[in-house]
Structures are given as C-alpha cells and as structure tokens.
Amino acid sequence: HFNRYLARRRRVEIAHSLCLSERQVKI
C-alpha cells in the first residue's frame, strides 16, 4: 500500500513538472 501511495505522489510530481515545461516552451 505504501508503495502505491509513493508512486501516486511521484506521478503527480511528474505531471506538474510536465505542465511547467509545457508552459516554459509556450512562452
């Protein structure tokens, strides 16, 4: 269960980083 929670959190972090990178590219 703990591993799943960690993976989920990491996935969210990756999504955020992708959003940031997309924004930087757009600008």
WOSUL-V29871 format. One line per field, one symbol per residue. phi: phi as a letter, one per 20 degrees, with the letter a starting at -180 (. if undefined). psi: psi as a letter, one per 20 degrees, with the letter a starting at -180 (. if undefined). Layout:
BEGIN
phi=???
psi=???
END
This chain:
BEGIN
phi=.fffffffffffffgfffgffffffff
psi=ggggggggghgggggghggggggggg.
END
